[in-house]
Amino acid sequence: MNFSPALEARISKILGNYPEDRKRSAVIPLLLFIQDEVGAVTKEVVDEVSHRTGTPRVQVDEVVGFYSMLHRKPIGKYHVQVCTNVSCMLVGGTELYHHAAKKLGIGHKETAADGVFSLEEVECMGACSWAPAVQINYDFHHKVTPEKLDQLLDSLRKIQ
């Protein structure tokens, strides 16, 4: 596969951090960075990461299946994750998720037709003290209200 020069440099740097017999330790970061550029973890991405790290393809594929932050199909430019685990649920996380679904017109693990937003109901984000929590791409938002979520989503839609 061909990646941008910036991603190739990042891949080289990551792989250079590990001795030859430990390259498999780079599987997760490589999958994340490649997913960011390519849009999803395709069969070709799995093959490429397997080749570059010397990790059996089946093991790379198992990693993709295990970690919820890795996606086999494209997600929106802005991937909205709403925590509905116990702490978040007790202070409105479930209602916040339903609010987001209604506002975006999509459900769990769906992507809007225009490709701008995707939505996912997730388990613990490790932000119980600041519940309810929302993550949009790599940005965390704490003590999110429906009004605050509307502002976040509206501001992201404006920069399209």
Summary of the structure (lengths in Angstrom):
residues: 160
radius of gyration: 17.5
end to end distance: 28.4
largest distance: 50.6
contacts: 464
relative contact order: 0.12
helix: 53%
strand: 12%
